[in-house]
Amino acid sequence: SPRAPMLSRASVSAPMRPRMCTGRGASAASQAKEGAAVMAIRRYFDTWTRQGAGAASQTTEGAAATAIRRYFDAWNRRAMDEACAQFAEDCVYDDTQYPDAFTGKDALRFHLVRVADALPPTFQFVIDDIADGGDTVGVQWHVENNGQALPFTRGCSMYKANRDGLLISGFDVPEPAVLKPGSASLFLLGVASKIIAEPVRAVPAVTWLAYVSIVFFSNGILPGPDATQLDRATWGEVLGLSLNFWLVAPLLHLSFSPALHPGLEGIFNLLLAWAAAFAGFLADGRPGRASGSMLPVIAGMQLLTNAVLLPYLVVRSPEEDKLVYAEDLAPVERLVGEWKGLGPLLAAVGTGAVAWGCVARPEFGDLATRWGSLLELLSADRLASSFVVDLVLFAFFQGWLVDDDLRRRGVAKEDATALRALAKFVPFYGLCAYLAIRPKLPERSAAIDEDAC
């Protein structure tokens, strides 16, 4: 903006300094000269003010440029609500790394939250240049990590704003790639950044790789053929255990229920009850979390156990140090995950599965006989031996989510040491007990009432 020229003291004050004159004529002449000087200076400053305001108006940014600066600033602070607030409800956001555009504010919000979750907080988008066209703006940008520019992260974008100053469209063109990697590259980047930020995540990652390699594809480590050459007997075993899922069919004496070794059925159903106990952590996948709902994970664990659990432990979003309220959960998550009876119910199911293995199906003999036949089965059967591997891994990872679960309930890290130890180090029953006695999630309505008091 223009600056007023510096006037010398003489040029301003000299004409205005009163002179000692004698007589009425001299006084009148002096006043006339003084009045002319004052009017001249007033005209000067009035002209300068008008010119300054005009120049300032010429440098005011357009609506799109203003919105995009706020958007980049909010994104870099990971204030996703503030970032999304710069867009209209019917916006269309086209990132050329993805095969389809994101249509609507909800789709854009999901995309932005997922991207923010995949990138470490040290990654910042830096604006290099802006081409302001009023309601249209072009932006040249790059990405930095801890202030250092990253290679192959430059890009250009075009945005348009509506009459309300909200962005109605965005078109991103990052540095070109031969393929459109989109979600795949974002997923891999997210996994890498999470492991770098929290190296302990490498434990379930490496364990999952070993688990899949050994259980499904190895020969000679576990008994029986691998998954690529399963024989008819193994497939029959899988079908039989599926039909006897949760022991419902044999308890009801349904005609289609096959007679399998009760020890194998007991191990299988104990495993299912243990997998279901992770439903107590459904708050970990509440709405708004980039890693998504945990319900599909719990359902998948009923079929593939650790093949589903371990990857989730790697890619799940980190928990922030703030309270989570019961109202933040989806209805099903709140009903199931926060139900105090979940742990005791599953403990009863697991105990029933163990009892079934010990006393059910009398034709398998007494306890010593069936124990011996079970050991023989485990030493020769790939499916049965893989269940034992699953039980061991569940015992190791059952407490993985406990610290974050207590953090969202307002329990400090140094508190509740006995409760943490129970949940982490007492296999199955410790987890079931934890779900029954842990603190409840606070309710927002109760917090508001307390603040009012």
C-alpha positions, 0 to 999 in steps of 0.5 A: 500500500502507498506510504505518505511522503515524509514532509519536513518540519519546515514545510508543515509547521512554518506556514502554520506558525503564527507571526507577531503582527501589529494592526488589524490589516496585518492580522487579517493577512496572516489569518488568510495565509494560515487558512490557505495553508491548512486547506492545502494540507487537508487536500493533500492528505485527503488525496493520499487517503483516497489513493491509498484506499484505492491501491489497497482495494486493488490488492485485496484477494479474491474469495477463492484465494482467501478460502484456499489459504484458510484451507491449507492452514487448517489442513496443516494443523489437521483441523479437518472440520475447519478445512471442510468448512471452506467447501460448499455442501455440493462441492466436487473435488477431483484428485487426479491420483484417484480414479473418481472425483469426491462428490459432496462435502461428506465424501470430501471429509472422509477423503481428507480425514483418511489422508491426514491419518496416513501422513505424519503431522510433520508433513505440511503443504506449502503454497509456492504461488497463487494466481488470483482470479477472483472466484477462481484461483490457481495454486502451486504447492509442494510438501515438506517434512520438518521444513525440508521439501520432499521429492516428487511432491509438487503439484498444482490445483485449481479451485472455484468459489461460489457467491458465498465465498465457499469452494465449489470445486477443486482439481488437484494435479500432483507430479505425474504417475504412470498409474493412478495409485490413489488409495493403494499408495495412500494406504502404503504411505499410511502404514509406513508413516504410522510405523515410523511414528510408533515403531511398536506397530512393527510388532503386529506387522511382522507377526502378521507376515510370519503368521500368514506365511506359516499358517497358510503357505508353509510346509514342514513347520505346522503339520498337514498340507498348506492352504494351496493343497488342502485335502478333502478331509481338511475341507470337511473339517472346516465345513463341520466346524462352521456348521457347529459354530458356537455349538448351537447345532450340536446343543440343539441336536440338529440333524445336520450337525456333524460329530467332530472331536469335542476337544477340537470343537472346544478349542474352536469355540473358545477361539470364537468367544475370545475373538468376540471379546475384542468387540469391547473395543468398538469405540476404537472405530467410532465415526470420524476415525480414519481407520473406519468402523471396527465392526467388519474387523470383529466379523472377520475375526470370527472367520480368520482370527489373527489374519484380520486382527493383526493388520488392524493393530498396524493401521488403526488411527492413533488415539488422541489425548482427549475424552471420548463421549458415549454419544460419539459412538454409533448406536451399535458400537455403543450398545455392544461395545459398552455393554457391561454384560459382554465380558461375563457372557463371553467368559461363560461361552468360553467356559462352556466350550472348555467343558464341552471339550472335556465331557461332551460326546461320550463316545470319545472316552474319558478325559485322559482318552480324549486328551490323548486323541486330541494331542494326536489330532493336533500333531497331524492336522493343519487346521487344529494346530493353527487354532493353537497358534491363534490362541497364543497370539490372542494371549499376546495381543489381547491387551494391545488396545487397553491403554488407548481404551482407558485413555479415552475414558479419562484414565491417566497412564499411570493409574489403574495399574492393576486393571491394566495388568488384568486385561493384558496378562490374564488370558481371555478371562482377564479381558472379559473381566476388564470389559465388565469393570472398566470405567464407563465412557463419560456422557456429554449431557452429564458433562454439560450439567456439571459445567452448568453447576 
